[in-house]
């Protein structure tokens, strides 16, 4: 089945530059983000090293994608796809082959809603949370269903028929579920393990996604406790057991990690970086960074550049 490629047809199709979809699976809310990487499939261009606070899925329709990750280099052939978990650095090189590369990409996150839904099976929610939290980087073969869903999604965007938004929610929910099911780790996990009580790994997935997505905002312990269905006292015990730190320490650690990345890989001013990681006043950021890294932000930037 051929994927719709706007750049290969006369009268290029009009798609939105950015688009967000939300869909709920019981108490799990999926947030899907689409941009030109999904609508313009001509992808034979280098991509600099970067990471996301989201899961990224790349469907390769034609050619070979030369993907470089912190775990190694991979050649993703046409008819395959890969899932890149949050926080994993990756880049794309030009493939050695001269064959054109076409792929469709999107990213997604998930939240756990604070109010349980009695009409949705608890076991189903537990299995999905385990799967989402434990899916690693992997490459798998695509399928006719996946290819058809991608085509259908692009056609819905183009024609916008009655109910197109609901149809898109359904299509991307099916895509994400099929991607998660394709993970070798999930396929091999015993069903009893998927439906068991929350594990340390599953809680880590929820915690990491929470801090990765919300670190730049004022956060409260109750915000995360509600996603884990625990009290604030239990939350701090969980954070201490998993990380050896409190809620505030985990938030600070996340902010400093992002700040270091921005200091290394961008030309943003220290003031702008402070604002990006949740500090309205650069003086507070400067003090916290110096205490965390034993040097000022400017010194850290200078040392990082010398390392190259």
C-alpha positions in Angstrom: 0.0 0.0 0.0 1.4 3.4 -1.0 1.6 6.1 1.6 0.2 9.5 0.5 3.2 11.8 -0.2 2.2 15.4 -0.8 5.5 16.4 -2.2 5.2 13.8 -5.0 1.9 14.9 -6.4 0.8 17.9 -8.4 -1.0 20.6 -6.4 0.5 20.0 -3.0 -1.9 19.1 -0.3 -2.5 21.6 2.6 -1.8 20.2 6.1 -1.4 22.1 9.4 2.1 23.0 10.6 1.3 21.8 14.1 -1.6 19.9 15.5 -2.5 18.3 18.8 -4.9 15.5 19.5 -6.1 14.2 22.8 -7.8 10.8 23.4 -8.7 9.0 26.7 -8.3 5.4 27.5 -9.9 5.1 30.9 -7.8 7.1 33.2 -5.0 7.5 30.7 -5.0 10.6 28.5 -2.9 10.4 25.3 -1.6 13.6 23.8 -0.5 13.3 20.2 1.6 16.0 18.5 1.9 16.3 14.7 3.9 18.7 12.6 5.6 18.7 9.2 7.4 15.5 10.2 4.1 13.7 9.7 2.7 15.5 6.8 5.8 16.0 4.6 7.3 12.6 4.1 10.4 13.7 2.2 13.0 13.2 5.0 16.3 12.8 3.3 17.9 15.5 5.5 20.2 15.4 8.4 18.7 16.0 11.9 20.9 17.3 14.7 21.3 15.4 18.0 18.3 16.1 20.3 15.8 14.5 22.7 12.2 14.9 23.7 10.0 14.7 26.7 7.7 12.6 24.6 7.7 9.3 22.8 8.6 9.6 19.1 7.5 7.2 16.4 9.1 7.1 13.0 7.5 5.1 10.2 9.8 4.6 7.2 7.9 4.1 4.0 10.8 4.2 1.5 14.6 4.1 1.6 16.7 3.7 4.7 16.9 6.1 7.7 20.4 6.3 9.3 19.4 6.8 12.9 22.1 7.5 15.6 21.2 7.1 19.2 23.1 7.0 22.5 22.8 3.2 22.3 24.3 2.9 18.8 23.6 3.4 15.1 20.7 1.8 13.3 19.6 1.5 9.7 15.8 1.5 9.6 14.6 0.0 6.3 11.4 0.9 4.4 8.5 -1.0 5.7 9.7 -0.6 9.3 9.2 1.8 12.2 11.0 2.6 15.4 9.9 4.0 18.8 12.2 6.4 20.6 11.4 6.8 24.4 11.5 10.1 26.2 14.9 11.4 27.1 16.9 9.4 24.5 19.2 11.5 22.4 19.1 10.7 18.7 20.0 12.2 15.3 19.7 11.3 11.6 22.5 11.2 9.1 22.3 11.1 5.3 22.0 7.5 4.3 24.9 6.1 2.2 22.4 4.9 -0.4 21.2 7.6 -2.9 17.6 6.2 -2.7 15.1 8.8 -1.5 14.0 8.5 2.1 10.3 9.0 3.0 8.9 8.7 6.5 6.1 9.9 8.7 6.8 10.9 12.4 4.7 11.9 15.4 5.3 12.3 19.1 3.0 11.5 22.0 2.8 11.7 25.8 0.4 10.4 28.3 -1.0 11.6 31.6 -2.8 9.7 34.3 -6.1 11.4 35.2 -6.7 12.0 38.9 -10.3 10.7 38.9 -10.7 6.9 38.4 -13.4 5.8 35.9 -15.5 3.0 37.5 -16.9 1.9 34.1 -13.3 1.2 32.7 -11.6 -2.1 33.8 -8.8 -1.5 36.3 -6.8 -4.3 34.9 -6.9 -2.7 31.5 -5.5 0.5 32.9 -2.8 -1.3 34.8 -1.7 -3.2 31.7 -1.6 0.0 29.6 0.4 1.9 32.2 2.9 -1.0 32.5 3.3 -1.1 28.7 3.7 2.6 28.3 6.2 2.9 31.2 8.3 -0.1 30.1 8.5 0.3 26.3 12.1 0.7 25.3 13.7 1.9 22.0 12.9 -0.8 19.4 12.6 -1.3 15.7 9.8 -3.5 14.2 8.2 -4.3 10.9 5.2 -2.3 9.9 1.9 -3.8 8.8 -0.8 -3.2 6.3 -3.1 -2.0 9.1 -0.5 0.6 10.2 0.1 1.8 6.7 -3.6 2.1 6.1 -4.2 4.1 9.3 -1.5 6.6 8.3 -3.0 7.0 4.9 -6.5 7.4 6.4 -5.2 10.0 8.9 -3.7 12.2 6.2 -6.9 11.9 4.1 -9.0 13.0 7.1 -6.8 16.0 7.6 -7.0 16.9 3.9 -10.8 16.6 3.4 -12.1 17.3 6.9 -15.4 15.4 6.6 -18.0 15.4 9.3 -16.6 13.8 12.4 -13.0 13.9 11.2 -11.6 14.9 14.6 -13.2 11.8 16.3 -11.9 9.7 13.4 -8.4 11.0 14.0 -8.6 10.3 17.7 -9.5 6.7 16.9 -6.8 6.3 14.2 -4.0 7.5 16.4 -5.2 5.6 19.4 -5.0 2.4 17.2 -1.6 3.4 15.9 -0.2 4.0 19.4 -1.6 0.7 20.8 -0.3 -1.2 17.8 3.2 0.3 18.3 3.2 -0.5 22.0 2.1 -4.1 21.3 5.0 -4.4 18.8 7.6 -3.9 21.5 9.5 -7.1 22.1 9.5 -6.5 25.8 5.7 -6.1 26.0 5.1 -9.1 23.7 7.2 -11.3 25.9 5.8 -10.1 29.3 3.5 -12.6 31.0 -0.1 -11.3 31.2 -0.1 -11.6 35.0 2.9 -9.2 35.1 1.1 -6.6 33.0 -1.9 -6.6 35.2 -0.1 -6.7 38.6 0.1 -3.8 41.0 2.2 -0.8 40.0 5.9 -1.7 39.8 8.9 0.5 40.4 9.5 0.6 36.6 5.9 1.7 35.8 6.0 4.3 38.5 9.4 5.6 37.2 7.8 6.0 33.8 4.9 8.1 35.2 7.3 10.2 37.4 9.8 10.8 34.6 7.1 11.9 32.1 5.5 14.2 34.7 8.7 16.0 35.5 9.9 16.1 31.9 6.7 17.7 30.7 6.0 20.1 33.6 9.4 21.1 35.0 9.1 24.7 33.8 5.9 25.3 35.8 5.2 25.8 39.5 4.5 22.2 40.6 2.9 20.8 43.7 3.4 17.3 45.3 -0.4 16.8 45.0 -0.2 17.0 41.2 2.1 14.0 41.0 0.5 12.1 43.9 -2.9 12.2 42.1 -1.4 10.6 39.0 0.1 7.7 41.0 -3.1 7.4 43.1 -1.2 7.8 46.4 -1.1 10.3 49.2 1.6 13.0 49.4 3.2 11.1 52.2 3.3 7.9 50.2 4.7 9.9 47.2 7.7 11.2 49.1 8.4 7.6 50.3 8.2 6.4 46.7 10.5 9.2 45.5 13.0 8.4 48.3 13.0 4.7 47.5 13.4 5.2 43.7 15.7 8.3 43.6 16.9 9.0 47.1 15.5 12.5 47.0 12.4 14.5 47.8 9.8 16.0 45.3 11.6 19.4 45.4 15.0 17.8 44.9 13.7 15.7 41.9 12.2 18.9 40.4 15.5 20.8 40.9 17.5 17.9 39.4 15.3 17.8 36.3 15.6 21.5 35.8 19.3 21.5 36.2 19.7 18.6 33.7 17.7 20.5 31.1 19.6 23.7 31.8 22.9 21.9 31.3 21.7 20.5 28.0 20.7 24.0 26.8 24.0 25.5 27.9 25.9 22.9 26.0 23.9 22.8 22.8 22.3 26.2 22.3 23.3 29.8 22.2 20.4 31.0 24.4 21.4 33.5 27.1 21.6 32.4 30.7 18.5 34.6 31.4 16.5 32.9 28.7 17.6 29.4 29.9 16.6 30.3 33.4 13.1 31.3 32.2 12.8 28.1 30.1 13.4 25.9 33.1 11.0 27.6 35.5 13.0 30.5 37.0 11.4 33.9 36.5 14.4 35.5 38.2 17.8 34.6 36.8 19.5 35.3 40.2 17.7 32.3 41.8 18.6 30.1 38.8 22.2 31.2 39.1 22.4 30.4 42.8 20.7 27.0 42.4 22.9 26.0 39.4 26.1 27.0 41.2 25.0 24.9 44.2 24.1 21.9 42.0 27.1 22.0 39.6 29.7 23.7 41.7 30.2 26.3 39.1 28.3 29.1 37.5 26.2 28.6 34.3 28.7 30.7 32.3 31.6 28.6 33.5 29.8 25.4 32.8 29.1 26.6 29.2 32.7 27.6 28.7 34.0 24.2 30.0 31.6 22.3 27.8 32.7 24.1 24.7 36.4 23.5 25.5 35.6 19.8 25.8 34.8 19.8 22.0 
